[in-house]
C-alpha cells in the first residue's frame, strides 16, 4: 500500500491543526493533504480552535499545547472531552513529565514530541482512526 488514504475521496478523515507556528502548521497541512487527508483548518489560538471545531466538525485535532490566546491546548482539549467524535493528538515540544500528565488527563489518542517525522504523524493518525487515513 502506498500510505495514502484508505477512506473514499468522498469521506476523507477531517483534521484541524491547532499550531501557532505558521511554518510547522503549513508543513503538516502539506504532508496531510499529500496523503489524502482533508485539513479543514489551521488556527493559532485556543479560542479559534473551539470555533473551528464547532464549525468544521473535524475527526482529529492536532493540538499544540503552547498556543496563543487565553486558552492553551490542554484547556481546549478539556473542553472537547465530551465530544466523543473528536480525537486529540498532541503535537508539542513539551516532553516533561508534569506537562504530559496534565495532557493525558484530557484522554488524547496520541502525544508526539516535536520535531515530528512524517511517518510518526501518519502512523498516529492511522491508529486514531482505526486504520483509516
Backbone as XML, in Angstrom:
<?xml version="1.0"?>
<chain id="A" units="angstrom">
  <residue number="1" name="UNK">
    <atom name="N" x="0.844" y="-1.183" z="0.000"/>
    <atom name="CA" x="0.000" y="0.000" z="0.000"/>
    <atom name="C" x="0.887" y="1.242" z="0.000"/>
  </residue>
  <residue number="2" name="UNK">
    <atom name="N" x="0.449" y="2.265" z="-0.676"/>
    <atom name="CA" x="1.262" y="3.466" z="-0.842"/>
    <atom name="C" x="1.273" y="4.378" z="0.367"/>
  </residue>
  <residue number="3" name="UNK">
    <atom name="N" x="0.421" y="4.127" z="1.340"/>
    <atom name="CA" x="0.366" y="5.000" z="2.506"/>
    <atom name="C" x="-0.629" y="6.125" z="2.338"/>
  </residue>
  <residue number="4" name="UNK">
    <atom name="N" x="-1.368" y="6.088" z="1.232"/>
    <atom name="CA" x="-2.361" y="7.121" z="1.008"/>
    <atom name="C" x="-3.672" y="6.750" z="1.691"/>
  </residue>
  <residue number="5" name="UNK">
    <atom name="N" x="-4.629" y="7.621" z="1.602"/>
    <atom name="CA" x="-5.898" y="7.472" z="2.302"/>
    <atom name="C" x="-6.623" y="6.204" z="1.894"/>
  </residue>
  <residue number="6" name="UNK">
    <atom name="N" x="-7.168" y="5.506" z="2.897"/>
    <atom name="CA" x="-7.937" y="4.303" z="2.649"/>
    <atom name="C" x="-9.426" y="4.605" z="2.552"/>
  </residue>
  <residue number="7" name="UNK">
    <atom name="N" x="-9.903" y="5.665" z="3.200"/>
    <atom name="CA" x="-11.309" y="6.030" z="3.093"/>
    <atom name="C" x="-11.554" y="6.593" z="1.710"/>
  </residue>
  <residue number="8" name="UNK">
    <atom name="N" x="-12.795" y="6.623" z="1.301"/>
    <atom name="CA" x="-13.111" y="7.130" z="-0.026"/>
    <atom name="C" x="-12.841" y="8.630" z="-0.100"/>
  </residue>
  <residue number="9" name="UNK">
    <atom name="N" x="-12.654" y="9.092" z="-1.316"/>
    <atom name="CA" x="-12.410" y="10.519" z="-1.525"/>
    <atom name="C" x="-13.615" y="11.345" z="-1.085"/>
  </residue>
  <residue number="10" name="UNK">
    <atom name="N" x="-14.790" y="10.712" z="-1.059"/>
    <atom name="CA" x="-15.996" y="11.414" z="-0.624"/>
    <atom name="C" x="-16.084" y="11.522" z="0.892"/>
  </residue>
  <residue number="11" name="UNK">
    <atom name="N" x="-15.269" y="10.743" z="1.612"/>
    <atom name="CA" x="-15.336" y="10.712" z="3.078"/>
    <atom name="C" x="-13.934" y="10.672" z="3.692"/>
  </residue>
  <residue number="12" name="UNK">
    <atom name="N" x="-13.104" y="11.677" z="3.395"/>
    <atom name="CA" x="-11.750" y="11.661" z="3.968"/>
    <atom name="C" x="-11.770" y="12.000" z="5.454"/>
  </residue>
  <residue number="13" name="UNK">
    <atom name="N" x="-10.726" y="11.585" z="6.156"/>
    <atom name="CA" x="-10.558" y="11.955" z="7.559"/>
    <atom name="C" x="-10.320" y="13.463" z="7.604"/>
  </residue>
  <residue number="14" name="UNK">
    <atom name="N" x="-11.107" y="14.160" z="8.415"/>
    <atom name="CA" x="-11.010" y="15.618" z="8.522"/>
    <atom name="C" x="-10.145" y="15.983" z="9.724"/>
  </residue>
  <residue number="15" name="UNK">
    <atom name="N" x="-9.162" y="16.838" z="9.483"/>
    <atom name="CA" x="-8.191" y="17.192" z="10.515"/>
    <atom name="C" x="-8.120" y="18.705" z="10.682"/>
  </residue>
  <residue number="16" name="UNK">
    <atom name="N" x="-8.137" y="19.127" z="11.945"/>
    <atom name="CA" x="-7.919" y="20.530" z="12.294"/>
    <atom name="C" x="-6.541" y="20.636" z="12.928"/>
  </residue>
  <residue number="17" name="UNK">
    <atom name="N" x="-5.741" y="21.584" z="12.461"/>
    <atom name="CA" x="-4.405" y="21.816" z="13.005"/>
    <atom name="C" x="-4.457" y="23.040" z="13.918"/>
  </residue>
  <residue number="18" name="UNK">
    <atom name="N" x="-4.088" y="22.843" z="15.182"/>
    <atom name="CA" x="-4.020" y="23.941" z="16.153"/>
    <atom name="C" x="-2.543" y="24.124" z="16.493"/>
  </residue>
  <residue number="19" name="UNK">
    <atom name="N" x="-1.932" y="25.119" z="15.869"/>
    <atom name="CA" x="-0.480" y="25.320" z="15.947"/>
    <atom name="C" x="-0.193" y="26.788" z="15.702"/>
  </residue>
  <residue number="20" name="UNK">
    <atom name="N" x="0.569" y="27.428" z="16.600"/>
    <atom name="CA" x="0.840" y="28.856" z="16.427"/>
    <atom name="C" x="2.106" y="29.151" z="15.636"/>
  </residue>
  <residue number="21" name="UNK">
    <atom name="N" x="2.846" y="28.139" z="15.252"/>
    <atom name="CA" x="3.996" y="28.323" z="14.369"/>
    <atom name="C" x="3.511" y="28.053" z="12.947"/>
  </residue>
  <residue number="22" name="UNK">
    <atom name="N" x="3.370" y="29.124" z="12.167"/>
    <atom name="CA" x="2.777" y="29.016" z="10.836"/>
    <atom name="C" x="3.536" y="28.059" z="9.924"/>
  </residue>
  <residue number="23" name="UNK">
    <atom name="N" x="4.849" y="28.033" z="10.023"/>
    <atom name="CA" x="5.641" y="27.156" z="9.160"/>
    <atom name="C" x="5.367" y="25.691" z="9.485"/>
  </residue>
  <residue number="24" name="UNK">
    <atom name="N" x="5.327" y="25.361" z="10.766"/>
    <atom name="CA" x="5.020" y="23.983" z="11.174"/>
    <atom name="C" x="3.611" y="23.609" z="10.724"/>
  </residue>
  <residue number="25" name="UNK">
    <atom name="N" x="2.658" y="24.513" z="10.918"/>
    <atom name="CA" x="1.272" y="24.239" z="10.531"/>
    <atom name="C" x="1.147" y="24.011" z="9.029"/>
  </residue>
  <residue number="26" name="UNK">
    <atom name="N" x="1.808" y="24.853" z="8.239"/>
    <atom name="CA" x="1.755" y="24.697" z="6.785"/>
    <atom name="C" x="2.411" y="23.395" z="6.346"/>
  </residue>
  <residue number="27" name="UNK">
    <atom name="N" x="3.527" y="23.041" z="6.986"/>
    <atom name="CA" x="4.208" y="21.795" z="6.657"/>
    <atom name="C" x="3.310" y="20.591" z="6.958"/>
  </residue>
  <residue number="28" name="UNK">
    <atom name="N" x="2.680" y="20.590" z="8.141"/>
    <atom name="CA" x="1.768" y="19.491" z="8.481"/>
    <atom name="C" x="0.619" y="19.417" z="7.485"/>
  </residue>
  <residue number="29" name="UNK">
    <atom name="N" x="0.067" y="20.565" z="7.133"/>
    <atom name="CA" x="-1.046" y="20.582" z="6.182"/>
    <atom name="C" x="-0.629" y="19.999" z="4.838"/>
  </residue>
  <residue number="30" name="UNK">
    <atom name="N" x="0.544" y="20.383" z="4.364"/>
    <atom name="CA" x="1.029" y="19.878" z="3.082"/>
    <atom name="C" x="1.206" y="18.360" z="3.123"/>
  </residue>
  <residue number="31" name="UNK">
    <atom name="N" x="1.807" y="17.856" z="4.188"/>
    <atom name="CA" x="2.011" y="16.412" z="4.344"/>
    <atom name="C" x="0.667" y="15.693" z="4.366"/>
  </residue>
  <residue number="32" name="UNK">
    <atom name="N" x="-0.257" y="16.188" z="5.177"/>
    <atom name="CA" x="-1.554" y="15.529" z="5.334"/>
    <atom name="C" x="-2.368" y="15.565" z="4.048"/>
  </residue>
  <residue number="33" name="UNK">
    <atom name="N" x="-2.400" y="16.708" z="3.383"/>
    <atom name="CA" x="-3.115" y="16.790" z="2.109"/>
    <atom name="C" x="-2.502" y="15.846" z="1.083"/>
  </residue>
  <residue number="34" name="UNK">
    <atom name="N" x="-1.176" y="15.729" z="1.107"/>
    <atom name="CA" x="-0.490" y="14.827" z="0.190"/>
    <atom name="C" x="-0.816" y="13.363" z="0.425"/>
  </residue>
  <residue number="35" name="UNK">
    <atom name="N" x="-1.228" y="13.040" z="1.636"/>
    <atom name="CA" x="-1.607" y="11.665" z="1.978"/>
    <atom name="C" x="-3.110" y="11.432" z="1.839"/>
  </residue>
  <residue number="36" name="UNK">
    <atom name="N" x="-3.835" y="12.440" z="1.380"/>
    <atom name="CA" x="-5.262" y="12.277" z="1.132"/>
    <atom name="C" x="-6.176" y="12.654" z="2.277"/>
  </residue>
  <residue number="37" name="UNK">
    <atom name="N" x="-5.618" y="13.197" z="3.347"/>
    <atom name="CA" x="-6.451" y="13.684" z="4.443"/>
    <atom name="C" x="-7.039" y="15.032" z="4.044"/>
  </residue>
  <residue number="38" name="UNK">
    <atom name="N" x="-8.091" y="15.441" z="4.723"/>
    <atom name="CA" x="-8.681" y="16.748" z="4.457"/>
    <atom name="C" x="-8.418" y="17.651" z="5.656"/>
  </residue>
  <residue number="39" name="UNK">
    <atom name="N" x="-7.507" y="18.595" z="5.486"/>
    <atom name="CA" x="-7.241" y="19.574" z="6.539"/>
    <atom name="C" x="-8.334" y="20.633" z="6.432"/>
  </residue>
  <residue number="40" name="UNK">
    <atom name="N" x="-9.175" y="20.688" z="7.457"/>
    <atom name="CA" x="-10.335" y="21.586" z="7.424"/>
    <atom name="C" x="-10.024" y="22.966" z="7.988"/>
  </residue>
  <residue number="41" name="UNK">
    <atom name="N" x="-8.817" y="23.131" z="8.529"/>
    <atom name="CA" x="-8.434" y="24.439" z="9.028"/>
    <atom name="C" x="-7.133" y="24.409" z="9.792"/>
  </residue>
  <residue number="42" name="UNK">
    <atom name="N" x="-6.531" y="25.606" z="9.890"/>
    <atom name="CA" x="-5.342" y="25.827" z="10.716"/>
    <atom name="C" x="-5.634" y="27.038" z="11.570"/>
  </residue>
  <residue number="43" name="UNK">
    <atom name="N" x="-5.491" y="26.891" z="12.879"/>
    <atom name="CA" x="-5.708" y="28.019" z="13.786"/>
    <atom name="C" x="-4.544" y="28.111" z="14.759"/>
  </residue>
  <residue number="44" name="UNK">
    <atom name="N" x="-4.350" y="29.310" z="15.321"/>
    <atom name="CA" x="-3.191" y="29.531" z="16.186"/>
    <atom name="C" x="-3.555" y="29.904" z="17.621"/>
  </residue>
  <residue number="45" name="UNK">
    <atom name="N" x="-4.840" y="29.910" z="17.950"/>
    <atom name="CA" x="-5.300" y="30.295" z="19.292"/>
    <atom name="C" x="-6.339" y="29.303" z="19.792"/>
  </residue>
  <residue number="46" name="UNK">
    <atom name="N" x="-6.380" y="29.159" z="21.109"/>
    <atom name="CA" x="-7.341" y="28.247" z="21.708"/>
    <atom name="C" x="-8.783" y="28.605" z="21.397"/>
  </residue>
  <residue number="47" name="UNK">
    <atom name="N" x="-9.091" y="29.887" z="21.468"/>
    <atom name="CA" x="-10.458" y="30.332" z="21.211"/>
    <atom name="C" x="-10.870" y="30.040" z="19.770"/>
  </residue>
  <residue number="48" name="UNK">
    <atom name="N" x="-9.949" y="30.269" z="18.837"/>
    <atom name="CA" x="-10.234" y="29.975" z="17.431"/>
    <atom name="C" x="-10.398" y="28.472" z="17.217"/>
  </residue>
  <residue number="49" name="UNK">
    <atom name="N" x="-9.662" y="27.680" z="17.991"/>
    <atom name="CA" x="-9.770" y="26.222" z="17.873"/>
    <atom name="C" x="-11.178" y="25.764" z="18.223"/>
  </residue>
  <residue number="50" name="UNK">
    <atom name="N" x="-11.728" y="26.304" z="19.299"/>
    <atom name="CA" x="-13.089" y="25.920" z="19.698"/>
    <atom name="C" x="-14.105" y="26.310" z="18.631"/>
  </residue>
  <residue number="51" name="UNK">
    <atom name="N" x="-13.948" y="27.500" z="18.065"/>
    <atom name="CA" x="-14.848" y="27.936" z="16.991"/>
    <atom name="C" x="-14.716" y="27.029" z="15.770"/>
  </residue>
  <residue number="52" name="UNK">
    <atom name="N" x="-13.476" y="26.696" z="15.417"/>
    <atom name="CA" x="-13.238" y="25.857" z="14.243"/>
    <atom name="C" x="-13.789" y="24.450" z="14.432"/>
  </residue>
  <residue number="53" name="UNK">
    <atom name="N" x="-13.669" y="23.906" z="15.640"/>
    <atom name="CA" x="-14.225" y="22.579" z="15.918"/>
    <atom name="C" x="-15.738" y="22.609" z="15.727"/>
  </residue>
  <residue number="54" name="UNK">
    <atom name="N" x="-16.370" y="23.635" z="16.238"/>
    <atom name="CA" x="-17.829" y="23.765" z="16.114"/>
    <atom name="C" x="-18.250" y="23.874" z="14.650"/>
  </residue>
  <residue number="55" name="UNK">
    <atom name="N" x="-17.503" y="24.670" z="13.891"/>
    <atom name="CA" x="-17.864" y="24.935" z="12.501"/>
    <atom name="C" x="-17.470" y="23.804" z="11.557"/>
  </residue>
  <residue number="56" name="UNK">
    <atom name="N" x="-16.270" y="23.265" z="11.715"/>
    <atom name="CA" x="-15.713" y="22.320" z="10.741"/>
    <atom name="C" x="-15.952" y="20.852" z="11.073"/>
  </residue>
  <residue number="57" name="UNK">
    <atom name="N" x="-16.251" y="20.538" z="12.330"/>
    <atom name="CA" x="-16.511" y="19.160" z="12.773"/>
    <atom name="C" x="-15.402" y="18.179" z="12.361"/>
  </residue>
  <residue number="58" name="UNK">
    <atom name="N" x="-14.167" y="18.424" z="12.805"/>
    <atom name="CA" x="-13.072" y="17.522" z="12.426"/>
    <atom name="C" x="-13.180" y="16.171" z="13.132"/>
  </residue>
  <residue number="59" name="UNK">
    <atom name="N" x="-12.540" y="15.169" z="12.534"/>
    <atom name="CA" x="-12.419" y="13.855" z="13.173"/>
    <atom name="C" x="-11.271" y="13.875" z="14.174"/>
  </residue>
  <residue number="60" name="UNK">
    <atom name="N" x="-10.212" y="14.603" z="13.806"/>
    <atom name="CA" x="-8.987" y="14.665" z="14.609"/>
    <atom name="C" x="-8.546" y="16.116" z="14.743"/>
  </residue>
  <residue number="61" name="UNK">
    <atom name="N" x="-8.065" y="16.458" z="15.939"/>
    <atom name="CA" x="-7.441" y="17.762" z="16.163"/>
    <atom name="C" x="-5.985" y="17.509" z="16.517"/>
  </residue>
  <residue number="62" name="UNK">
    <atom name="N" x="-5.083" y="18.047" z="15.704"/>
    <atom name="CA" x="-3.652" y="18.019" z="16.018"/>
    <atom name="C" x="-3.390" y="19.266" z="16.852"/>
  </residue>
  <residue number="63" name="UNK">
    <atom name="N" x="-3.054" y="19.064" z="18.122"/>
    <atom name="CA" x="-3.069" y="20.147" z="19.104"/>
    <atom name="C" x="-1.687" y="20.430" z="19.685"/>
  </residue>
  <residue number="64" name="UNK">
    <atom name="N" x="-1.203" y="21.644" z="19.456"/>
    <atom name="CA" x="-0.023" y="22.110" z="20.175"/>
    <atom name="C" x="-0.493" y="22.519" z="21.572"/>
  </residue>
  <residue number="65" name="UNK">
    <atom name="N" x="0.385" y="22.452" z="22.542"/>
    <atom name="CA" x="0.000" y="22.846" z="23.902"/>
    <atom name="C" x="0.192" y="24.338" z="24.118"/>
  </residue>
  <residue number="66" name="UNK">
    <atom name="N" x="1.341" y="24.855" z="23.728"/>
    <atom name="CA" x="1.658" y="26.263" z="23.950"/>
    <atom name="C" x="1.220" y="27.069" z="22.734"/>
  </residue>
  <residue number="67" name="UNK">
    <atom name="N" x="-0.014" y="27.569" z="22.779"/>
    <atom name="CA" x="-0.562" y="28.337" z="21.666"/>
    <atom name="C" x="-0.971" y="29.722" z="22.153"/>
  </residue>
  <residue number="68" name="UNK">
    <atom name="N" x="-1.269" y="30.587" z="21.212"/>
    <atom name="CA" x="-1.664" y="31.957" z="21.539"/>
    <atom name="C" x="-3.044" y="31.978" z="22.187"/>
  </residue>
  <residue number="69" name="UNK">
    <atom name="N" x="-3.329" y="33.076" z="22.859"/>
    <atom name="CA" x="-4.645" y="33.270" z="23.446"/>
    <atom name="C" x="-4.691" y="32.889" z="24.909"/>
  </residue>
  <residue number="70" name="UNK">
    <atom name="N" x="-5.866" y="33.024" z="25.491"/>
    <atom name="CA" x="-6.018" y="32.753" z="26.923"/>
    <atom name="C" x="-6.192" y="31.269" z="27.229"/>
  </residue>
  <residue number="71" name="UNK">
    <atom name="N" x="-6.479" y="30.461" z="26.220"/>
    <atom name="CA" x="-6.622" y="29.013" z="26.399"/>
    <atom name="C" x="-5.442" y="28.300" z="25.758"/>
  </residue>
  <residue number="72" name="UNK">
    <atom name="N" x="-4.772" y="27.427" z="26.514"/>
    <atom name="CA" x="-3.711" y="26.633" z="25.894"/>
    <atom name="C" x="-4.327" y="25.360" z="25.309"/>
  </residue>
  <residue number="73" name="UNK">
    <atom name="N" x="-3.508" y="24.536" z="24.692"/>
    <atom name="CA" x="-4.009" y="23.328" z="24.047"/>
    <atom name="C" x="-4.674" y="22.357" z="25.003"/>
  </residue>
  <residue number="74" name="UNK">
    <atom name="N" x="-4.159" y="22.263" z="26.220"/>
    <atom name="CA" x="-4.760" y="21.373" z="27.218"/>
    <atom name="C" x="-6.142" y="21.890" z="27.617"/>
  </residue>
  <residue number="75" name="UNK">
    <atom name="N" x="-6.269" y="23.204" z="27.787"/>
    <atom name="CA" x="-7.575" y="23.797" z="28.107"/>
    <atom name="C" x="-8.600" y="23.462" z="27.022"/>
  </residue>
  <residue number="76" name="UNK">
    <atom name="N" x="-8.188" y="23.615" z="25.777"/>
    <atom name="CA" x="-9.089" y="23.333" z="24.655"/>
    <atom name="C" x="-9.469" y="21.852" z="24.648"/>
  </residue>
  <residue number="77" name="UNK">
    <atom name="N" x="-8.485" y="20.982" z="24.821"/>
    <atom name="CA" x="-8.761" y="19.540" z="24.814"/>
    <atom name="C" x="-9.728" y="19.152" z="25.930"/>
  </residue>
  <residue number="78" name="UNK">
    <atom name="N" x="-9.604" y="19.784" z="27.090"/>
    <atom name="CA" x="-10.546" y="19.510" z="28.191"/>
    <atom name="C" x="-11.971" y="19.848" z="27.771"/>
  </residue>
  <residue number="79" name="UNK">
    <atom name="N" x="-12.114" y="20.937" z="27.042"/>
    <atom name="CA" x="-13.442" y="21.357" z="26.600"/>
    <atom name="C" x="-14.010" y="20.422" z="25.534"/>
  </residue>
  <residue number="80" name="UNK">
    <atom name="N" x="-13.134" y="19.684" z="24.865"/>
    <atom name="CA" x="-13.575" y="18.756" z="23.821"/>
    <atom name="C" x="-13.837" y="17.352" z="24.351"/>
  </residue>
  <residue number="81" name="UNK">
    <atom name="N" x="-13.544" y="17.114" z="25.620"/>
    <atom name="CA" x="-13.680" y="15.771" z="26.197"/>
    <atom name="C" x="-15.066" y="15.170" z="26.026"/>
  </residue>
  <residue number="82" name="UNK">
    <atom name="N" x="-16.094" y="15.976" z="26.084"/>
    <atom name="CA" x="-17.458" y="15.459" z="25.985"/>
    <atom name="C" x="-17.872" y="15.103" z="24.565"/>
  </residue>
  <residue number="83" name="UNK">
    <atom name="N" x="-17.088" y="15.526" z="23.581"/>
    <atom name="CA" x="-17.406" y="15.214" z="22.190"/>
    <atom name="C" x="-16.669" y="13.944" z="21.797"/>
  </residue>
  <residue number="84" name="UNK">
    <atom name="N" x="-17.363" y="12.825" z="21.853"/>
    <atom name="CA" x="-16.714" y="11.527" z="21.625"/>
    <atom name="C" x="-16.258" y="11.331" z="20.187"/>
  </residue>
  <residue number="85" name="UNK">
    <atom name="N" x="-16.714" y="12.183" z="19.286"/>
    <atom name="CA" x="-16.349" y="12.015" z="17.886"/>
    <atom name="C" x="-15.004" y="12.648" z="17.548"/>
  </residue>
  <residue number="86" name="UNK">
    <atom name="N" x="-14.500" y="13.503" z="18.412"/>
    <atom name="CA" x="-13.252" y="14.213" z="18.125"/>
    <atom name="C" x="-12.112" y="13.586" z="18.906"/>
  </residue>
  <residue number="87" name="UNK">
    <atom name="N" x="-11.065" y="13.240" z="18.170"/>
    <atom name="CA" x="-9.876" y="12.664" z="18.790"/>
    <atom name="C" x="-8.773" y="13.720" z="18.779"/>
  </residue>
  <residue number="88" name="UNK">
    <atom name="N" x="-8.069" y="13.845" z="19.895"/>
    <atom name="CA" x="-6.985" y="14.824" z="20.007"/>
    <atom name="C" x="-5.649" y="14.100" z="19.995"/>
  </residue>
  <residue number="89" name="UNK">
    <atom name="N" x="-4.747" y="14.606" z="19.170"/>
    <atom name="CA" x="-3.354" y="14.167" z="19.165"/>
    <atom name="C" x="-2.522" y="15.403" z="19.468"/>
  </residue>
  <residue number="90" name="UNK">
    <atom name="N" x="-1.791" y="15.360" z="20.562"/>
    <atom name="CA" x="-0.899" y="16.471" z="20.884"/>
    <atom name="C" x="0.348" y="16.381" z="20.014"/>
  </residue>
  <residue number="91" name="UNK">
    <atom name="N" x="0.734" y="17.520" z="19.459"/>
    <atom name="CA" x="1.983" y="17.659" z="18.715"/>
    <atom name="C" x="2.669" y="18.858" z="19.354"/>
  </residue>
  <residue number="92" name="UNK">
    <atom name="N" x="3.646" y="18.586" z="20.217"/>
    <atom name="CA" x="4.173" y="19.646" z="21.074"/>
    <atom name="C" x="5.659" y="19.478" z="21.345"/>
  </residue>
  <residue number="93" name="UNK">
    <atom name="N" x="6.276" y="20.549" z="21.781"/>
    <atom name="CA" x="7.686" y="20.495" z="22.177"/>
    <atom name="C" x="7.836" y="20.080" z="23.633"/>
  </residue>
  <residue number="94" name="UNK">
    <atom name="N" x="6.726" y="20.041" z="24.379"/>
    <atom name="CA" x="6.784" y="19.693" z="25.803"/>
    <atom name="C" x="6.973" y="18.193" z="25.994"/>
  </residue>
  <residue number="95" name="UNK">
    <atom name="N" x="8.087" y="17.837" z="26.641"/>
    <atom name="CA" x="8.341" y="16.422" z="26.919"/>
    <atom name="C" x="8.466" y="16.136" z="28.411"/>
  </residue>
  <residue number="96" name="UNK">
    <atom name="N" x="8.326" y="17.172" z="29.254"/>
    <atom name="CA" x="8.477" y="16.941" z="30.693"/>
    <atom name="C" x="7.272" y="16.172" z="31.242"/>
  </residue>
  <residue number="97" name="UNK">
    <atom name="N" x="7.519" y="15.418" z="32.294"/>
    <atom name="CA" x="6.526" y="14.507" z="32.860"/>
    <atom name="C" x="5.282" y="15.241" z="33.351"/>
  </residue>
  <residue number="98" name="UNK">
    <atom name="N" x="5.449" y="16.361" z="34.032"/>
    <atom name="CA" x="4.295" y="17.095" z="34.565"/>
    <atom name="C" x="3.347" y="17.550" z="33.459"/>
  </residue>
  <residue number="99" name="UNK">
    <atom name="N" x="3.908" y="18.072" z="32.384"/>
    <atom name="CA" x="3.072" y="18.535" z="31.277"/>
    <atom name="C" x="2.366" y="17.354" z="30.617"/>
  </residue>
  <residue number="100" name="UNK">
    <atom name="N" x="3.084" y="16.254" z="30.453"/>
    <atom name="CA" x="2.465" y="15.070" z="29.848"/>
    <atom name="C" x="1.319" y="14.552" z="30.713"/>
  </residue>
  <residue number="101" name="UNK">
    <atom name="N" x="1.514" y="14.563" z="32.027"/>
    <atom name="CA" x="0.447" y="14.104" z="32.927"/>
    <atom name="C" x="-0.796" y="14.972" z="32.785"/>
  </residue>
  <residue number="102" name="UNK">
    <atom name="N" x="-0.601" y="16.283" z="32.728"/>
    <atom name="CA" x="-1.740" y="17.196" z="32.544"/>
    <atom name="C" x="-2.427" y="16.934" z="31.205"/>
  </residue>
  <residue number="103" name="UNK">
    <atom name="N" x="-1.621" y="16.740" z="30.179"/>
    <atom name="CA" x="-2.181" y="16.492" z="28.852"/>
    <atom name="C" x="-2.971" y="15.185" z="28.822"/>
  </residue>
  <residue number="104" name="UNK">
    <atom name="N" x="-2.448" y="14.146" z="29.457"/>
    <atom name="CA" x="-3.113" y="12.844" z="29.411"/>
    <atom name="C" x="-4.406" y="12.815" z="30.219"/>
  </residue>
  <residue number="105" name="UNK">
    <atom name="N" x="-4.618" y="13.796" z="31.092"/>
    <atom name="CA" x="-5.903" y="13.913" z="31.783"/>
    <atom name="C" x="-7.030" y="14.212" z="30.803"/>
  </residue>
  <residue number="106" name="UNK">
    <atom name="N" x="-6.690" y="14.706" z="29.619"/>
    <atom name="CA" x="-7.692" y="15.035" z="28.603"/>
    <atom name="C" x="-7.971" y="13.859" z="27.672"/>
  </residue>
  <residue number="107" name="UNK">
    <atom name="N" x="-7.377" y="12.712" z="27.944"/>
    <atom name="CA" x="-7.604" y="11.478" z="27.193"/>
    <atom name="C" x="-7.302" y="11.593" z="25.698"/>
  </residue>
  <residue number="108" name="UNK">
    <atom name="N" x="-6.113" y="12.083" z="25.344"/>
    <atom name="CA" x="-5.767" y="12.155" z="23.926"/>
    <atom name="C" x="-5.518" y="10.757" z="23.368"/>
  </residue>
  <residue number="109" name="UNK">
    <atom name="N" x="-5.577" y="10.642" z="22.059"/>
    <atom name="CA" x="-5.244" y="9.365" z="21.429"/>
    <atom name="C" x="-3.759" y="9.285" z="21.103"/>
  </residue>
  <residue number="110" name="UNK">
    <atom name="N" x="-3.040" y="10.404" z="21.263"/>
    <atom name="CA" x="-1.615" y="10.394" z="20.993"/>
    <atom name="C" x="-0.917" y="11.629" z="21.522"/>
  </residue>
  <residue number="111" name="UNK">
    <atom name="N" x="0.412" y="11.508" z="21.644"/>
    <atom name="CA" x="1.243" y="12.601" z="22.141"/>
    <atom name="C" x="2.574" y="12.500" z="21.407"/>
  </residue>
  <residue number="112" name="UNK">
    <atom name="N" x="2.818" y="13.420" z="20.499"/>
    <atom name="CA" x="4.045" y="13.422" z="19.709"/>
    <atom name="C" x="4.904" y="14.618" z="20.095"/>
  </residue>
  <residue number="113" name="UNK">
    <atom name="N" x="6.206" y="14.371" z="20.198"/>
    <atom name="CA" x="7.162" y="15.421" z="20.555"/>
    <atom name="C" x="7.789" y="15.986" z="19.277"/>
  </residue>
  <residue number="114" name="UNK">
    <atom name="N" x="7.762" y="17.320" z="19.157"/>
    <atom name="CA" x="8.410" y="17.992" z="18.024"/>
    <atom name="C" x="9.918" y="17.884" z="18.160"/>
  </residue>
  <residue number="115" name="UNK">
    <atom name="N" x="10.627" y="17.824" z="17.059"/>
    <atom name="CA" x="10.116" y="17.750" z="15.697"/>
    <atom name="C" x="9.547" y="16.359" z="15.404"/>
  </residue>
  <residue number="116" name="UNK">
    <atom name="N" x="8.451" y="16.333" z="14.688"/>
    <atom name="CA" x="7.752" y="15.083" z="14.390"/>
    <atom name="C" x="8.078" y="14.656" z="12.965"/>
  </residue>
  <residue number="117" name="UNK">
    <atom name="N" x="8.438" y="13.393" z="12.837"/>
    <atom name="CA" x="8.675" y="12.847" z="11.499"/>
    <atom name="C" x="7.329" y="12.555" z="10.833"/>
  </residue>
  <residue number="118" name="UNK">
    <atom name="N" x="7.298" y="12.673" z="9.530"/>
    <atom name="CA" x="6.075" y="12.423" z="8.766"/>
    <atom name="C" x="5.491" y="11.043" z="9.079"/>
  </residue>
  <residue number="119" name="UNK">
    <atom name="N" x="6.350" y="10.032" z="9.156"/>
    <atom name="CA" x="5.858" y="8.671" z="9.415"/>
    <atom name="C" x="5.211" y="8.558" z="10.790"/>
  </residue>
  <residue number="120" name="UNK">
    <atom name="N" x="5.769" y="9.244" z="11.787"/>
    <atom name="CA" x="5.176" y="9.231" z="13.133"/>
    <atom name="C" x="3.774" y="9.831" z="13.115"/>
  </residue>
  <residue number="121" name="UNK">
    <atom name="N" x="3.652" y="10.956" z="12.438"/>
    <atom name="CA" x="2.376" y="11.660" z="12.373"/>
    <atom name="C" x="1.320" y="10.805" z="11.677"/>
  </residue>
  <residue number="122" name="UNK">
    <atom name="N" x="1.669" y="10.261" z="10.529"/>
    <atom name="CA" x="0.719" y="9.451" z="9.763"/>
    <atom name="C" x="0.349" y="8.190" z="10.532"/>
  </residue>
  <residue number="123" name="UNK">
    <atom name="N" x="1.329" y="7.536" z="11.136"/>
    <atom name="CA" x="1.040" y="6.328" z="11.928"/>
    <atom name="C" x="0.096" y="6.632" z="13.083"/>
  </residue>
  <residue number="124" name="UNK">
    <atom name="N" x="0.301" y="7.747" z="13.756"/>
    <atom name="CA" x="-0.549" y="8.116" z="14.887"/>
    <atom name="C" x="-1.978" y="8.397" z="14.423"/>
  </residue>
  <residue number="125" name="UNK">
    <atom name="N" x="-2.112" y="9.065" z="13.299"/>
    <atom name="CA" x="-3.446" y="9.350" z="12.763"/>
    <atom name="C" x="-4.137" y="8.049" z="12.367"/>
  </residue>
  <residue number="126" name="UNK">
    <atom name="N" x="-3.409" y="7.153" z="11.753"/>
    <atom name="CA" x="-3.992" y="5.852" z="11.383"/>
    <atom name="C" x="-4.468" y="5.094" z="12.614"/>
  </residue>
  <residue number="127" name="UNK">
    <atom name="N" x="-3.663" y="5.097" z="13.667"/>
    <atom name="CA" x="-4.074" y="4.432" z="14.910"/>
    <atom name="C" x="-5.343" y="5.076" z="15.463"/>
  </residue>
  <residue number="128" name="UNK">
    <atom name="N" x="-5.398" y="6.389" z="15.410"/>
    <atom name="CA" x="-6.545" y="7.121" z="15.961"/>
    <atom name="C" x="-7.829" y="6.854" z="15.186"/>
  </residue>
  <residue number="129" name="UNK">
    <atom name="N" x="-7.690" y="6.560" z="13.909"/>
    <atom name="CA" x="-8.871" y="6.358" z="13.066"/>
    <atom name="C" x="-9.137" y="4.883" z="12.801"/>
  </residue>
  <residue number="130" name="UNK">
    <atom name="N" x="-8.448" y="4.024" z="13.505"/>
    <atom name="CA" x="-8.668" y="2.595" z="13.320"/>
    <atom name="C" x="-8.189" y="2.093" z="11.979"/>
  </residue>
  <residue number="131" name="UNK">
    <atom name="N" x="-7.165" y="2.738" z="11.454"/>
    <atom name="CA" x="-6.584" y="2.300" z="10.188"/>
    <atom name="C" x="-6.974" y="3.164" z="9.016"/>
  </residue>
  <residue number="132" name="UNK">
    <atom name="N" x="-8.017" y="3.975" z="9.168"/>
    <atom name="CA" x="-8.400" y="4.879" z="8.086"/>
    <atom name="C" x="-7.372" y="5.987" z="7.990"/>
  </residue>
  <residue number="133" name="UNK">
    <atom name="N" x="-7.184" y="6.452" z="6.794"/>
    <atom name="CA" x="-6.213" y="7.521" z="6.599"/>
    <atom name="C" x="-6.872" y="8.757" z="6.068"/>
  </residue>
</chain>
